[in-house]
Amino acid sequence: MLVDSHCHLDYLERDGQDLAAVVERARQAGVGQMVTICTKLSEAAQVQRIAERFPEVSCTVGVHPHEAAHEGIGDPGPLLEHARHPKVVGIGETGLDYFYEHSPREAQRRSFRAHIAAARETRLPLVVHARDADDDTVAILQEEHAKGAYPAVIHCFTAGPALASAALELGFFISLAGIVTFKKAEALRETVRGIPLDRLLVETDAPYLAPVPLRGRENEPANLVHTARALAELKGISFAALEAATTANFRRLFWKAAPPA
């Protein structure tokens, strides 16, 4: 089966989607497990309730960089508390976004480091968002890694070889979303060709970034198969091999996410 390592089921629910139907469509498409991602601590309980409803769904706890001005944290305590929940399998999403800058950069950096501290303590994977902030992202990841190792994934990877190389050197994983299928994403595809198969995950980032041939529509976990097929072709392997590799990688990284019975 495939695993959607990053989606926002709470956003789909907010948009009026029937989550039972969303999960069933994913199952029918061969997507057997999903991680729904938290972006605000104020909504962590809601995200956890969604994960509790479905054996196929796990969740994370974290504060998106867009929310750092109002919900950013300076110490890992609140994350550690939520991480005790059996369905919480990761820390984030967190990181830096200098494209929109909805929050001051210093607030983003401070919250990012607190999330890293939580990942280091819990050994749960850090889910990293990086947009137009590659240099600062790499610097913080490296500085914090020097204090003690922690697991991580660069989610919805769209950067160039420098961030990819730095992440791989730190032992991190790289997750690809529907952008890798876009016509104008050849530079991204060229970087992906050099990423080892045993470091790759796949995701939808639903409800965003629907892959070709569904681009422009609301995305959902069932659509992961289109990204996976494109990635298999890009890597020159069968769909079954890509499916097996990315699911095995997910299991290694998200060790707390038990496979559904």
BAVEX-734854 format. One record per residue (C-alpha): x, y, z; residue number from 0. Coordinates in pm, 1 decimal. Layout:
// residues N
R     east    north       up titi
R        X        Y        Z  NUM
...
//
This chain:
// residues 261
R     east    north       up titi
R      0.0      0.0      0.0    0
R     90.2    365.8    -24.3    1
R    110.7    599.7    274.3    2
R     10.7    964.8    254.9    3
R    270.8   1102.4    494.8    4
R    125.0   1454.7    501.7    5
R   -234.2   1569.4    458.9    6
R   -475.4   1802.0    636.6    7
R   -796.1   1610.3    696.1    8
R   -921.6   1882.6    929.1    9
R   -908.7   2129.0    637.9   10
R  -1105.8   1888.1    420.2   11
R  -1363.8   1853.6    695.2   12
R  -1377.9   2232.4    725.4   13
R  -1447.3   2245.9    351.8   14
R  -1750.4   2021.5    399.4   15
R  -1598.9   1688.5    301.8   16
R  -1728.5   1366.6    458.5   17
R  -1407.2   1227.9    608.8   18
R  -1540.0    871.9    617.1   19
R  -1585.3    894.8    241.0   20
R  -1241.6   1055.8    197.7   21
R  -1073.8    773.8    389.8   22
R  -1272.2    509.1    199.8   23
R  -1172.6    658.3   -136.6   24
R   -809.9    653.6    -23.7   25
R   -840.9    290.3     79.5   26
R   -996.7    196.3   -254.1   27
R   -712.5    374.9   -435.7   28
R   -450.4    176.3   -243.3   29
R   -360.6    444.9     10.4   30
R   -380.2    247.0    331.6   31
R   -245.6    493.6    585.1   32
R   -244.1    870.8    634.1   33
R    -89.0   1127.1    869.2   34
R   -304.2   1433.7    924.5   35
R    -89.1   1731.7   1014.8   36
R   -145.8   1984.1   1292.7   37
R    -77.2   2350.9   1219.3   38
R   -204.9   2519.6   1538.3   39
R   -180.5   2407.1   1900.2   40
R   -530.0   2549.7   1949.4   41
R   -654.9   2289.8   1700.6   42
R   -446.2   1996.0   1820.3   43
R   -736.0   1830.9   2003.2   44
R   -949.8   1848.1   1689.3   45
R   -674.0   1689.2   1478.9   46
R   -633.3   1415.1   1738.3   47
R  -1006.1   1344.3   1738.0   48
R   -995.2   1291.2   1361.9   49
R   -706.4   1046.3   1402.4   50
R   -896.5    862.6   1674.0   51
R  -1189.8    803.4   1436.8   52
R   -995.3    602.8   1179.9   53
R   -743.6    319.0   1228.3   54
R   -572.8    431.4    905.1   55
R   -504.7    782.2   1035.5   56
R   -233.6    914.3   1267.6   57
R   -151.3   1278.2   1340.3   58
R    116.7   1523.9   1445.2   59
R    130.4   1819.0   1683.1   60
R    284.2   2150.8   1591.1   61
R    262.8   2515.0   1490.3   62
R    299.9   2610.5   1125.2   63
R    540.5   2901.2   1064.0   64
R    244.7   3108.3    939.2   65
R    100.1   3084.3   1290.5   66
R    421.4   3158.4   1482.1   67
R    324.4   3517.5   1564.0   68
R     14.6   3412.3   1757.6   69
R     75.0   3049.4   1853.4   70
R    450.6   3009.1   1829.9   71
R    627.9   2851.8   2125.0   72
R    959.6   2911.4   2297.4   73
R    999.9   2575.3   2467.5   74
R    896.1   2218.8   2380.3   75
R    667.1   2168.9   2680.5   76
R    328.3   2200.4   2506.1   77
R    440.9   1967.6   2227.4   78
R    569.3   1708.8   2472.2   79
R    234.0   1704.9   2647.9   80
R     42.9   1636.0   2327.0   81
R    303.9   1383.5   2207.6   82
R    190.8   1145.6   2482.2   83
R   -128.1   1083.7   2285.6   84
R   -106.8    740.0   2119.5   85
R   -208.3    877.3   1780.1   86
R     51.2   1157.1   1773.9   87
R    339.6   1023.4   1564.2   88
R    532.9   1337.7   1467.5   89
R    625.3   1695.5   1560.7   90
R    515.1   1975.7   1329.9   91
R    461.8   2101.0   1083.6   92
R    714.4   2365.1   1168.5   93
R    990.5   2550.4    990.3   94
R   1037.0   2876.0    803.5   95
R    832.2   3051.1    536.7   96
R    987.0   3370.6    403.3   97
R    762.8   3375.5     94.4   98
R    444.6   3487.4    267.8   99
R    598.7   3600.6    598.9  100
R    266.2   3584.0    781.6  101
R    474.5   3580.6   1100.9  102
R    797.4   3766.6   1187.5  103
R   1108.3   3570.7   1098.8  104
R   1241.8   3569.7   1453.1  105
R    914.6   3425.7   1584.4  106
R    935.1   3152.9   1321.0  107
R   1295.5   3068.9   1407.9  108
R   1223.9   3057.7   1781.9  109
R    926.2   2825.4   1738.9  110
R   1120.8   2608.8   1492.3  111
R   1394.9   2547.0   1749.0  112
R   1138.2   2456.1   2016.4  113
R    989.9   2195.6   1781.0  114
R   1334.5   2053.4   1714.6  115
R   1390.7   2019.9   2089.4  116
R   1064.3   1825.5   2114.1  117
R   1164.4   1595.8   1828.7  118
R   1501.7   1536.5   1992.2  119
R   1341.1   1445.1   2324.5  120
R   1058.4   1228.4   2191.5  121
R   1244.3   1078.7   1893.6  122
R    933.5   1152.7   1689.8  123
R   1008.5   1285.6   1341.4  124
R   1015.8   1658.8   1284.5  125
R    797.0   1765.9    989.7  126
R    973.7   2060.9    826.4  127
R    814.6   2329.1    608.7  128
R   1067.1   2537.2    413.0  129
R    975.4   2801.8    156.7  130
R   1213.8   3068.4     32.0  131
R   1419.7   3014.1    346.0  132
R   1667.7   2745.2    250.6  133
R   1977.7   2906.5    401.7  134
R   1824.7   2972.7    742.2  135
R   1652.2   2633.9    741.4  136
R   1979.8   2452.8    676.9  137
R   2163.8   2660.7    937.1  138
R   1908.9   2588.8   1210.5  139
R   1881.9   2219.1   1126.9  140
R   2260.9   2184.2   1140.0  141
R   2307.2   2393.6   1454.4  142
R   2040.6   2199.0   1638.7  143
R   2168.4   1864.3   1511.5  144
R   2507.0   1946.2   1661.7  145
R   2335.1   1961.3   2002.7  146
R   2192.9   1611.6   1955.4  147
R   2051.0   1408.8   1669.4  148
R   1680.1   1399.4   1586.4  149
R   1475.2   1248.0   1300.0  150
R   1312.6   1470.4   1038.8  151
R   1147.4   1493.6    699.1  152
R   1147.2   1791.7    464.5  153
R    784.2   1790.4    359.2  154
R    654.4   1895.2     16.7  155
R   1011.2   1936.4   -103.6  156
R   1043.3   2202.5   -375.0  157
R   1395.0   2334.5   -314.7  158
R   1718.0   2272.2   -497.4  159
R   2010.3   2036.2   -445.6  160
R   2166.5   2238.0   -159.7  161
R   1878.7   2176.9     83.2  162
R   1842.0   1819.3    -38.2  163
R   2211.4   1751.2     18.9  164
R   2209.7   1909.4    365.0  165
R   1901.3   1711.8    468.4  166
R   2046.0   1383.7    345.5  167
R   2376.5   1447.8    522.2  168
R   2184.0   1487.1    848.9  169
R   2006.7   1157.2    790.3  170
R   1670.1   1315.3    711.6  171
R   1402.7   1207.0    466.6  172
R   1248.9   1403.8    180.4  173
R    877.9   1394.3     95.4  174
R    735.6   1477.2   -244.3  175
R    389.9   1611.6   -323.2  176
R    200.4   1678.7   -645.1  177
R    433.4   1959.8   -750.6  178
R    673.8   1697.8   -886.0  179
R    411.9   1624.4  -1157.1  180
R    376.5   1986.3  -1270.3  181
R    495.4   2073.8  -1619.9  182
R    724.2   2356.0  -1502.6  183
R    887.9   2152.6  -1223.9  184
R   1175.4   2008.7  -1426.5  185
R   1436.4   2162.1  -1193.3  186
R   1270.4   1984.8   -901.5  187
R   1259.3   1657.7  -1094.3  188
R   1630.1   1688.4  -1171.1  189
R   1705.0   1724.1   -798.0  190
R   1479.2   1429.5   -715.7  191
R   1666.7   1206.3   -958.8  192
R   1966.3   1234.3   -727.3  193
R   1784.4   1154.7   -402.7  194
R   1829.5    792.8   -290.5  195
R   1513.7    584.5   -302.5  196
R   1556.1    483.1     61.4  197
R   1510.2    846.7    171.4  198
R   1188.9    928.8    -15.2  199
R    832.7    962.6    110.1  200
R    519.1   1066.3    -77.7  201
R    237.7   1294.4     31.5  202
R    -59.1   1492.2    -96.4  203
R    -52.8   1797.6    133.8  204
R   -429.4   1778.0     75.4  205
R   -637.6   1980.9     20.2  206
R   -356.7   2160.4   -165.0  207
R   -139.8   2079.5   -467.0  208
R   -348.9   1823.0   -653.3  209
R   -121.2   1640.0   -896.8  210
R   -151.8   1626.2  -1273.7  211
R   -405.5   1530.1  -1416.6  212
R   -615.5   1676.2  -1132.6  213
R   -433.1   2003.7  -1090.9  214
R   -661.6   2287.4   -985.3  215
R   -904.9   2066.3   -796.2  216
R   -925.3   2013.4   -422.9  217
R   -673.5   1745.4   -336.4  218
R   -732.4   1438.7   -117.2  219
R   -531.7   1130.0    -10.8  220
R   -672.6    906.4   -287.8  221
R   -489.5   1124.1   -540.7  222
R   -152.3   1017.1   -402.6  223
R   -138.1    742.6   -665.1  224
R    -77.1   1000.1   -940.8  225
R    226.2   1144.1   -763.2  226
R    355.4    795.0   -687.2  227
R    325.4    687.5  -1051.2  228
R    510.0    998.4  -1168.8  229
R    782.3    942.1   -911.6  230
R    823.2    576.2  -1010.2  231
R    868.8    681.4  -1371.4  232
R   1114.9    950.2  -1270.2  233
R   1322.5    700.0  -1071.2  234
R   1300.4    436.7  -1344.5  235
R   1135.7    171.9  -1128.0  236
R    801.3     -4.6  -1118.0  237
R    505.8    140.1   -931.9  238
R    515.2   -163.1   -698.6  239
R    881.1    -97.9   -615.9  240
R    812.3    269.7   -544.7  241
R    513.8    176.8   -330.6  242
R    715.1    -76.1   -129.6  243
R   1012.7    155.7    -81.8  244
R    822.0    464.3     28.8  245
R    605.3    264.6    268.5  246
R    913.0     98.8    419.3  247
R   1073.5    442.0    455.3  248
R    761.7    571.6    627.2  249
R    772.6    284.2    874.9  250
R   1136.6    357.0    957.9  251
R   1073.0    725.4   1017.9  252
R    723.0    728.3   1166.3  253
R    792.9    435.1   1397.4  254
R    499.8    516.4   1625.9  255
R    241.7    495.7   1342.7  256
R    114.7    139.4   1371.3  257
R    -12.8    -12.5   1044.8  258
R   -390.6    -55.3   1042.1  259
R   -508.1   -410.4   1105.2  260
//
